[in-house]
Amino acid sequence: MLKKLFIITLLSVVALSAYLYWDYSAKRTVITPYTYSFLNSFDKNYEAHHALDLKQAESAKILILGDRMGKTLDTYTKNIQEQFGGAFKTPPSIFNWSADNEGLFRTIHKLKMLKKLPPIIIYFGASSELTEKKFRVEDKKNILKNFETYDNEKLISLIITFPWLSKVLYKNVKYFDLAEYTEYKSMLASPQKLEEKELSFKFFQYEMKEMIDYIKDKKSNLVVITTPINLEVEPKEVCAHSSNDQTVGVQQEIEAELKEGAYKTAFPKAQKLSEVTFSNARSFYLLGRAALGTGDIKTARESLLKASVFDCSSWRGNAVYNAIIKSLAQKNLVHVVDFDQFMTSNLSKEGLYFDEIIPQNVFYQSMIKELGDILKKILSIE
Protein backbone atom coordinates (compact mmCIF):
# COMPACT_ATOMS: atom_id res chain seq x y z
CA MET A 1 0.00 0.00 0.00
CA LEU A 2 2.82 2.39 0.94
CA LYS A 3 4.61 1.52 -2.28
CA LYS A 4 1.52 2.38 -4.36
CA LEU A 5 1.07 5.61 -2.44
CA PHE A 6 4.71 6.50 -3.02
CA ILE A 7 4.42 5.82 -6.76
CA ILE A 8 1.22 7.89 -7.04
CA THR A 9 2.83 10.77 -5.11
CA LEU A 10 5.96 10.58 -7.25
CA LEU A 11 3.96 10.58 -10.48
CA SER A 12 1.89 13.54 -9.24
CA VAL A 13 5.04 15.51 -8.40
CA VAL A 14 6.55 14.68 -11.81
CA ALA A 15 3.33 15.65 -13.61
CA LEU A 16 3.04 18.91 -11.66
CA SER A 17 6.70 19.72 -12.27
CA ALA A 18 6.30 19.00 -15.98
CA TYR A 19 3.25 21.26 -16.15
CA LEU A 20 4.95 24.09 -14.28
CA TYR A 21 8.01 23.79 -16.51
CA TRP A 22 5.83 23.82 -19.64
CA ASP A 23 3.83 26.81 -18.35
CA TYR A 24 7.02 28.71 -17.46
CA SER A 25 8.68 27.90 -20.79
CA ALA A 26 5.62 28.97 -22.79
CA LYS A 27 5.69 32.46 -21.30
CA ARG A 28 7.93 35.38 -22.25
CA THR A 29 9.94 37.71 -20.10
CA VAL A 30 8.12 41.03 -20.31
CA ILE A 31 7.60 44.08 -18.11
CA THR A 32 4.33 45.41 -19.53
CA PRO A 33 2.09 42.39 -20.26
CA TYR A 34 1.53 43.04 -23.95
CA THR A 35 0.63 40.01 -26.03
CA TYR A 36 2.80 41.08 -28.95
CA SER A 37 6.34 42.04 -29.87
CA PHE A 38 8.18 42.98 -33.06
CA LEU A 39 10.66 40.63 -34.69
CA ASN A 40 14.29 41.74 -34.87
CA SER A 41 14.18 40.98 -38.59
CA PHE A 42 11.41 43.57 -38.98
CA ASP A 43 13.56 46.25 -37.33
CA LYS A 44 16.55 45.50 -39.53
CA ASN A 45 14.43 45.48 -42.66
CA TYR A 46 12.71 48.74 -41.71
CA GLU A 47 16.00 50.48 -40.95
CA ALA A 48 17.40 49.33 -44.29
CA HIS A 49 14.42 50.41 -46.40
CA HIS A 50 13.36 53.53 -44.48
CA ALA A 51 16.70 55.10 -43.62
CA LEU A 52 15.64 58.46 -45.10
CA ASP A 53 12.41 58.51 -43.06
CA LEU A 54 14.35 57.80 -39.88
CA LYS A 55 16.81 60.59 -40.68
CA GLN A 56 14.04 63.10 -41.46
CA ALA A 57 12.11 62.13 -38.32
CA GLU A 58 15.20 62.70 -36.15
CA SER A 59 16.12 66.04 -37.73
CA ALA A 60 12.63 67.58 -37.80
CA LYS A 61 11.62 70.29 -35.40
CA ILE A 62 8.05 69.02 -35.39
CA LEU A 63 7.24 65.33 -35.96
CA ILE A 64 3.69 64.21 -36.81
CA LEU A 65 2.71 60.65 -35.90
CA GLY A 66 -0.50 58.68 -36.36
CA ASP A 67 -2.58 56.80 -38.89
CA ARG A 68 -4.75 58.09 -41.77
CA MET A 69 -5.84 60.97 -39.54
CA GLY A 70 -2.24 62.07 -39.10
CA LYS A 71 -1.73 61.85 -42.86
CA THR A 72 -4.51 64.39 -43.42
CA LEU A 73 -2.20 67.02 -41.87
CA ASP A 74 0.03 66.84 -44.96
CA THR A 75 -2.33 69.31 -46.60
CA TYR A 76 -1.89 71.78 -43.74
CA THR A 77 1.87 71.64 -43.14
CA LYS A 78 2.38 75.00 -44.86
CA ASN A 79 -0.50 76.53 -42.85
CA ILE A 80 1.17 75.40 -39.62
CA GLN A 81 4.52 76.89 -40.63
CA GLU A 82 3.00 80.19 -41.76
CA GLN A 83 1.56 80.76 -38.28
CA PHE A 84 5.07 81.34 -36.93
CA GLY A 85 5.34 84.47 -39.10
CA GLY A 86 8.63 86.27 -38.55
CA ALA A 87 9.35 84.58 -35.21
CA PHE A 88 12.03 82.45 -36.89
CA LYS A 89 14.46 83.10 -39.75
CA THR A 90 13.26 79.85 -41.26
CA PRO A 91 9.96 78.11 -40.39
CA PRO A 92 10.30 75.05 -38.09
CA SER A 93 10.80 71.91 -40.17
CA ILE A 94 7.87 69.48 -40.08
CA PHE A 95 8.00 65.79 -41.00
CA ASN A 96 4.83 63.71 -41.19
CA TRP A 97 5.64 60.11 -40.33
CA SER A 98 2.02 58.93 -40.17
CA ALA A 99 0.93 55.81 -42.07
CA ASP A 100 -2.38 54.24 -43.09
CA ASN A 101 -3.64 51.50 -40.76
CA GLU A 102 -0.99 52.26 -38.15
CA GLY A 103 -2.14 51.36 -34.66
CA LEU A 104 -0.63 53.18 -31.70
CA PHE A 105 1.55 50.17 -30.87
CA ARG A 106 3.30 50.50 -34.25
CA THR A 107 3.69 54.24 -33.77
CA ILE A 108 5.43 53.65 -30.43
CA HIS A 109 7.72 51.03 -31.94
CA LYS A 110 8.76 53.40 -34.74
CA LEU A 111 9.36 56.15 -32.22
CA LYS A 112 11.74 53.92 -30.27
CA MET A 113 13.81 53.35 -33.42
CA LEU A 114 14.89 57.00 -33.38
CA LYS A 115 18.25 57.82 -31.80
CA LYS A 116 16.89 61.18 -30.67
CA LEU A 117 13.42 62.68 -30.59
CA PRO A 118 12.39 66.00 -32.18
CA PRO A 119 11.51 68.84 -29.76
CA ILE A 120 7.79 68.52 -30.59
CA ILE A 121 5.74 65.45 -31.46
CA ILE A 122 2.11 65.63 -32.62
CA TYR A 123 -0.02 62.49 -32.35
CA PHE A 124 -3.20 62.30 -34.43
CA GLY A 125 -4.43 58.73 -34.79
CA ALA A 126 -6.62 56.18 -32.93
CA SER A 127 -8.77 55.42 -35.98
CA SER A 128 -7.06 52.14 -36.93
CA GLU A 129 -6.61 50.27 -33.65
CA LEU A 130 -8.37 47.07 -34.72
CA THR A 131 -7.08 46.77 -38.28
CA GLU A 132 -4.34 44.40 -37.11
CA LYS A 133 -4.49 41.36 -34.83
CA LYS A 134 -2.31 41.47 -31.72
CA PHE A 135 -4.33 39.52 -29.12
CA ARG A 136 -6.93 36.78 -28.81
CA VAL A 137 -10.34 37.37 -27.28
CA GLU A 138 -10.07 33.85 -25.82
CA ASP A 139 -7.27 35.17 -23.60
CA LYS A 140 -9.39 38.01 -22.20
CA LYS A 141 -9.46 36.72 -18.62
CA ASN A 142 -5.69 36.21 -18.48
CA ILE A 143 -4.96 39.50 -20.27
CA LEU A 144 -7.02 41.48 -17.77
CA LYS A 145 -5.46 39.58 -14.87
CA ASN A 146 -1.98 40.38 -16.19
CA PHE A 147 -2.74 44.09 -16.39
CA GLU A 148 -4.12 43.86 -12.85
CA THR A 149 -0.79 42.38 -11.76
CA TYR A 150 1.06 45.13 -13.64
CA ASP A 151 -0.95 47.78 -11.76
CA ASN A 152 0.02 46.26 -8.40
CA GLU A 153 2.94 48.44 -7.23
CA LYS A 154 4.58 45.68 -5.17
CA LEU A 155 4.34 43.04 -7.90
CA ILE A 156 5.51 45.29 -10.73
CA SER A 157 8.45 46.42 -8.58
CA LEU A 158 9.45 42.77 -8.26
CA ILE A 159 9.08 42.23 -12.01
CA ILE A 160 11.17 45.30 -12.84
CA THR A 161 13.88 44.18 -10.40
CA PHE A 162 13.76 40.54 -11.45
CA PRO A 163 12.27 40.41 -15.01
CA TRP A 164 12.25 36.61 -15.03
CA LEU A 165 9.51 36.76 -12.38
CA SER A 166 7.13 37.96 -15.10
CA LYS A 167 7.06 34.35 -16.31
CA VAL A 168 5.84 33.34 -12.88
CA LEU A 169 3.47 36.19 -12.03
CA TYR A 170 1.82 36.75 -15.42
CA LYS A 171 -0.79 34.34 -16.77
CA ASN A 172 -0.12 32.49 -20.01
CA VAL A 173 -1.45 34.02 -23.27
CA LYS A 174 -0.83 33.60 -26.96
CA TYR A 175 1.95 35.91 -28.21
CA PHE A 176 1.99 37.55 -31.62
CA ASP A 177 5.29 38.13 -33.42
CA LEU A 178 4.78 41.16 -35.62
CA ALA A 179 6.54 42.18 -38.80
CA GLU A 180 5.00 44.06 -41.74
CA TYR A 181 1.40 45.17 -41.41
CA THR A 182 -1.11 42.37 -41.99
CA GLU A 183 -4.74 43.39 -42.41
CA TYR A 184 -7.20 41.92 -39.93
CA LYS A 185 -10.98 41.80 -40.28
CA SER A 186 -12.83 40.41 -37.31
CA MET A 187 -15.05 37.44 -38.08
CA LEU A 188 -16.03 36.90 -34.45
CA ALA A 189 -19.59 36.49 -33.24
CA SER A 190 -21.29 39.66 -31.98
CA PRO A 191 -20.68 39.23 -28.21
CA GLN A 192 -17.01 38.53 -28.85
CA LYS A 193 -16.70 41.59 -31.09
CA LEU A 194 -17.69 43.78 -28.17
CA GLU A 195 -15.16 41.94 -25.98
CA GLU A 196 -12.56 42.53 -28.68
CA LYS A 197 -13.30 46.26 -28.57
CA GLU A 198 -13.10 46.25 -24.78
CA LEU A 199 -9.64 44.65 -24.92
CA SER A 200 -8.57 47.08 -27.61
CA PHE A 201 -9.46 49.97 -25.30
CA LYS A 202 -7.45 48.32 -22.52
CA PHE A 203 -4.33 47.93 -24.65
CA PHE A 204 -4.70 51.48 -26.01
CA GLN A 205 -4.81 52.86 -22.46
CA TYR A 206 -1.46 51.30 -21.55
CA GLU A 207 0.09 52.10 -24.92
CA MET A 208 -0.95 55.75 -24.67
CA LYS A 209 0.55 55.98 -21.19
CA GLU A 210 3.74 54.34 -22.49
CA MET A 211 4.06 56.84 -25.35
CA ILE A 212 3.50 59.81 -23.04
CA ASP A 213 6.09 58.55 -20.54
CA TYR A 214 8.63 57.75 -23.25
CA ILE A 215 8.37 61.17 -24.90
CA LYS A 216 8.56 62.94 -21.55
CA ASP A 217 11.60 60.89 -20.50
CA LYS A 218 13.33 61.98 -23.71
CA LYS A 219 12.61 65.64 -22.87
CA SER A 220 10.38 66.14 -25.88
CA ASN A 221 6.95 67.83 -25.98
CA LEU A 222 3.81 65.97 -26.98
CA VAL A 223 0.62 67.42 -28.48
CA VAL A 224 -2.33 65.06 -29.00
CA ILE A 225 -5.32 65.61 -31.27
CA THR A 226 -8.55 63.72 -30.64
CA THR A 227 -10.12 61.86 -33.54
CA PRO A 228 -13.29 63.50 -34.89
CA ILE A 229 -16.23 61.07 -34.97
CA ASN A 230 -18.83 61.70 -37.67
CA LEU A 231 -21.92 61.15 -35.53
CA GLU A 232 -24.34 61.42 -38.45
CA VAL A 233 -23.00 58.26 -40.12
CA GLU A 234 -25.22 55.25 -39.55
CA PRO A 235 -23.58 52.36 -37.65
CA LYS A 236 -22.09 49.79 -40.03
CA GLU A 237 -23.00 46.77 -37.93
CA VAL A 238 -25.42 46.07 -35.08
CA CYS A 239 -24.38 43.27 -32.74
CA ALA A 240 -26.85 40.42 -33.25
CA HIS A 241 -27.27 39.71 -29.52
CA SER A 242 -28.72 43.20 -29.00
CA SER A 243 -31.45 42.79 -31.63
CA ASN A 244 -34.45 40.60 -32.49
CA ASP A 245 -37.35 40.62 -34.95
CA GLN A 246 -39.53 42.76 -32.69
CA THR A 247 -36.74 45.33 -32.23
CA VAL A 248 -36.09 45.46 -35.99
CA GLY A 249 -39.81 45.96 -36.62
CA VAL A 250 -39.99 48.97 -34.28
CA GLN A 251 -36.79 50.39 -35.77
CA GLN A 252 -38.24 50.16 -39.28
CA GLU A 253 -41.41 51.93 -38.09
CA ILE A 254 -39.36 54.74 -36.54
CA GLU A 255 -37.19 55.08 -39.64
CA ALA A 256 -40.28 55.40 -41.85
CA GLU A 257 -41.54 58.23 -39.63
CA LEU A 258 -38.14 59.96 -39.77
CA LYS A 259 -38.19 59.83 -43.58
CA GLU A 260 -41.59 61.52 -43.52
CA GLY A 261 -40.27 64.19 -41.17
CA ALA A 262 -42.52 63.07 -38.30
CA TYR A 263 -39.79 63.68 -35.71
CA LYS A 264 -42.14 64.43 -32.79
CA THR A 265 -43.93 61.14 -33.36
CA ALA A 266 -40.73 59.15 -33.78
CA PHE A 267 -38.88 60.66 -30.80
CA PRO A 268 -40.83 59.05 -27.89
CA LYS A 269 -40.83 55.67 -29.66
CA ALA A 270 -37.09 55.87 -30.27
CA GLN A 271 -36.46 56.98 -26.69
CA LYS A 272 -38.46 54.06 -25.27
CA LEU A 273 -36.75 51.60 -27.61
CA SER A 274 -33.25 52.79 -26.65
CA GLU A 275 -34.08 52.18 -22.99
CA VAL A 276 -34.88 48.49 -23.56
CA THR A 277 -32.26 47.68 -26.22
CA PHE A 278 -29.08 48.69 -24.43
CA SER A 279 -25.96 48.38 -26.65
CA ASN A 280 -28.06 48.39 -29.84
CA ALA A 281 -26.25 50.94 -32.00
CA ARG A 282 -29.16 51.39 -34.43
CA SER A 283 -31.64 52.22 -31.66
CA PHE A 284 -29.37 55.00 -30.39
CA TYR A 285 -28.78 56.23 -33.94
CA LEU A 286 -32.52 56.54 -34.62
CA LEU A 287 -33.04 58.34 -31.31
CA GLY A 288 -30.24 60.73 -32.25
CA ARG A 289 -31.80 61.50 -35.62
CA ALA A 290 -35.21 62.03 -34.05
CA ALA A 291 -33.70 64.33 -31.42
CA LEU A 292 -31.95 66.35 -34.12
CA GLY A 293 -35.26 66.74 -35.93
CA THR A 294 -36.94 68.09 -32.81
CA GLY A 295 -34.06 70.43 -32.02
CA ASP A 296 -32.94 68.55 -28.91
CA ILE A 297 -29.21 68.83 -29.69
CA LYS A 298 -28.06 67.58 -26.27
CA THR A 299 -29.98 64.30 -26.57
CA ALA A 300 -28.92 64.00 -30.20
CA ARG A 301 -25.23 64.26 -29.32
CA GLU A 302 -25.48 61.78 -26.46
CA SER A 303 -27.46 59.23 -28.50
CA LEU A 304 -25.40 59.46 -31.67
CA LEU A 305 -22.24 59.16 -29.59
CA LYS A 306 -23.55 55.93 -28.04
CA ALA A 307 -24.45 54.69 -31.52
CA SER A 308 -20.84 55.17 -32.63
CA VAL A 309 -19.46 53.49 -29.49
CA PHE A 310 -21.67 50.39 -29.87
CA ASP A 311 -21.12 50.07 -33.62
CA CYS A 312 -19.90 46.47 -33.87
CA SER A 313 -17.77 47.25 -36.92
CA SER A 314 -14.37 48.74 -36.09
CA TRP A 315 -13.95 50.93 -39.17
CA ARG A 316 -13.08 54.25 -37.52
CA GLY A 317 -12.15 55.92 -34.25
CA ASN A 318 -14.19 55.65 -31.09
CA ALA A 319 -15.21 58.02 -28.31
CA VAL A 320 -13.58 55.66 -25.79
CA TYR A 321 -10.15 56.12 -27.40
CA ASN A 322 -10.68 59.88 -27.27
CA ALA A 323 -11.67 59.69 -23.60
CA ILE A 324 -8.48 57.75 -22.84
CA ILE A 325 -6.37 60.28 -24.74
CA LYS A 326 -7.90 63.25 -22.89
CA SER A 327 -7.77 61.61 -19.48
CA LEU A 328 -4.11 60.61 -19.72
CA ALA A 329 -3.16 63.94 -21.30
CA GLN A 330 -4.77 65.81 -18.42
CA LYS A 331 -3.07 63.65 -15.78
CA ASN A 332 0.32 64.07 -17.43
CA LEU A 333 0.04 67.76 -18.41
CA VAL A 334 0.09 67.02 -22.14
CA HIS A 335 -1.29 69.56 -24.62
CA VAL A 336 -4.61 68.50 -26.21
CA VAL A 337 -6.40 69.78 -29.29
CA ASP A 338 -9.91 68.38 -28.85
CA PHE A 339 -10.86 68.24 -32.51
CA ASP A 340 -13.65 65.75 -31.81
CA GLN A 341 -15.33 68.00 -29.26
CA PHE A 342 -15.10 70.92 -31.68
CA MET A 343 -16.82 68.91 -34.42
CA THR A 344 -19.44 67.52 -32.03
CA SER A 345 -20.28 71.03 -30.83
CA ASN A 346 -21.18 71.89 -34.44
CA LEU A 347 -23.48 68.87 -34.84
CA SER A 348 -26.56 70.81 -35.94
CA LYS A 349 -24.72 72.46 -38.84
CA GLU A 350 -24.75 71.07 -42.38
CA GLY A 351 -21.71 69.95 -44.36
CA LEU A 352 -19.49 69.10 -41.40
CA TYR A 353 -17.61 66.26 -43.09
CA PHE A 354 -16.04 65.75 -46.49
CA ASP A 355 -16.82 62.03 -46.26
CA GLU A 356 -17.63 59.57 -43.48
CA ILE A 357 -14.37 60.31 -41.65
CA ILE A 358 -12.65 63.53 -42.76
CA PRO A 359 -14.01 66.94 -41.62
CA GLN A 360 -14.38 69.77 -44.11
CA ASN A 361 -11.46 72.13 -44.72
CA VAL A 362 -13.02 75.07 -42.84
CA PHE A 363 -13.04 73.03 -39.61
CA TYR A 364 -9.48 71.84 -40.18
CA GLN A 365 -8.43 75.47 -40.50
CA SER A 366 -9.88 76.24 -37.06
CA MET A 367 -8.15 73.19 -35.59
CA ILE A 368 -4.83 74.13 -37.19
CA LYS A 369 -5.12 77.61 -35.71
CA GLU A 370 -5.50 76.15 -32.21
CA LEU A 371 -2.63 73.71 -32.87
CA GLY A 372 -0.43 76.59 -34.08
CA ASP A 373 -1.06 78.56 -30.89
CA ILE A 374 0.10 75.58 -28.81
CA LEU A 375 3.20 75.03 -30.97
CA LYS A 376 4.18 78.73 -30.73
CA LYS A 377 3.84 78.56 -26.96
CA ILE A 378 6.03 75.44 -26.73
CA LEU A 379 8.74 76.84 -29.00
CA SER A 380 8.83 80.11 -27.13
CA ILE A 381 9.39 78.22 -23.88
CA GLU A 382 12.00 75.87 -25.32
Secondary structure as the mmCIF struct_conf table of DSSP 4:
data_model
#
loop_
_struct_conf.conf_type_id
_struct_conf.id
_struct_conf.beg_label_comp_id
_struct_conf.beg_label_asym_id
_struct_conf.beg_label_seq_id
_struct_conf.end_label_comp_id
_struct_conf.end_label_asym_id
_struct_conf.end_label_seq_id
HELX_RH_AL_P HELX_RH_AL_P1 LEU A 2 ALA A 26
BEND BEND1 LYS A 27 LYS A 27
BEND BEND2 ILE A 31 THR A 32
BEND BEND3 THR A 35 THR A 35
STRN STRN1 TYR A 36 PHE A 38
HELX_RH_AL_P HELX_RH_AL_P2 ASN A 40 HIS A 49
HELX_RH_AL_P HELX_RH_AL_P3 ALA A 51 SER A 59
BEND BEND4 LYS A 61 LYS A 61
STRN STRN2 ILE A 62 GLY A 66
BEND BEND5 ASP A 67 ASP A 67
HELX_RH_AL_P HELX_RH_AL_P4 ARG A 68 LYS A 71
HELX_RH_3T_P HELX_RH_3T_P1 THR A 72 TYR A 76
HELX_RH_AL_P HELX_RH_AL_P5 THR A 77 GLU A 82
TURN_TY1_P TURN_TY1_P1 GLN A 83 PHE A 84
HELX_RH_3T_P HELX_RH_3T_P2 GLY A 85 ALA A 87
BEND BEND6 PHE A 88 THR A 90
HELX_LH_PP_P HELX_LH_PP_P1 PRO A 91 SER A 93
STRN STRN3 ILE A 94 ASN A 96
TURN_TY1_P TURN_TY1_P2 ASP A 100 ASN A 101
HELX_RH_AL_P HELX_RH_AL_P6 LEU A 104 LEU A 111
TURN_TY1_P TURN_TY1_P3 LYS A 112 MET A 113
BEND BEND7 LYS A 115 LYS A 116
BEND BEND8 PRO A 119 PRO A 119
STRN STRN4 ILE A 120 PHE A 124
BEND BEND9 SER A 127 SER A 127
TURN_TY1_P TURN_TY1_P4 GLU A 129 LEU A 130
BEND BEND10 THR A 131 GLU A 132
BEND BEND11 PHE A 135 PHE A 135
HELX_RH_3T_P HELX_RH_3T_P3 VAL A 137 ASP A 139
HELX_RH_AL_P HELX_RH_AL_P7 LYS A 140 TYR A 150
TURN_TY1_P TURN_TY1_P5 ASP A 151 ASP A 151
HELX_RH_AL_P HELX_RH_AL_P8 GLU A 153 THR A 161
BEND BEND12 PHE A 162 PHE A 162
HELX_RH_3T_P HELX_RH_3T_P4 PRO A 163 LEU A 165
HELX_RH_AL_P HELX_RH_AL_P9 SER A 166 LEU A 169
BEND BEND13 TYR A 170 TYR A 170
HELX_LH_PP_P HELX_LH_PP_P2 LYS A 171 ASN A 172
STRN STRN5 PHE A 176 LEU A 178
BEND BEND14 GLU A 180 GLU A 180
HELX_RH_AL_P HELX_RH_AL_P10 SER A 190 ASP A 217
TURN_TY1_P TURN_TY1_P6 LYS A 218 LYS A 219
STRN STRN6 ASN A 221 ILE A 225
HELX_LH_PP_P HELX_LH_PP_P3 THR A 226 PRO A 228
TURN_TY1_P TURN_TY1_P7 LEU A 231 GLU A 232
BEND BEND15 VAL A 233 VAL A 233
HELX_LH_PP_P HELX_LH_PP_P4 GLU A 234 PRO A 235
BEND BEND16 LYS A 236 LYS A 236
HELX_RH_3T_P HELX_RH_3T_P5 ALA A 240 SER A 242
HELX_RH_AL_P HELX_RH_AL_P11 ASP A 245 LYS A 259
TURN_TY1_P TURN_TY1_P8 GLU A 260 GLY A 261
HELX_RH_AL_P HELX_RH_AL_P12 TYR A 263 VAL A 276
BEND BEND17 THR A 277 THR A 277
TURN_TY1_P TURN_TY1_P9 PHE A 278 SER A 279
HELX_RH_AL_P HELX_RH_AL_P13 ALA A 281 THR A 294
TURN_TY1_P TURN_TY1_P10 GLY A 295 GLY A 295
HELX_RH_AL_P HELX_RH_AL_P14 ILE A 297 VAL A 309
BEND BEND18 PHE A 310 PHE A 310
BEND BEND19 CYS A 312 SER A 313
BEND BEND20 TRP A 315 ARG A 316
HELX_RH_AL_P HELX_RH_AL_P15 ALA A 319 LYS A 331
TURN_TY1_P TURN_TY1_P11 ASN A 332 LEU A 333
STRN STRN7 HIS A 335 VAL A 337
HELX_RH_AL_P HELX_RH_AL_P16 PHE A 339 THR A 344
TURN_TY1_P TURN_TY1_P12 SER A 345 SER A 348
BEND BEND21 LYS A 349 GLU A 350
STRN STRN8 TYR A 353 TYR A 353
BEND BEND22 PHE A 354 ILE A 357
HELX_LH_PP_P HELX_LH_PP_P5 ILE A 358 ILE A 358
STRN STRN9 PRO A 359 PRO A 359
HELX_LH_PP_P HELX_LH_PP_P6 GLN A 360 GLN A 360
HELX_RH_AL_P HELX_RH_AL_P17 ASN A 361 ILE A 381
#
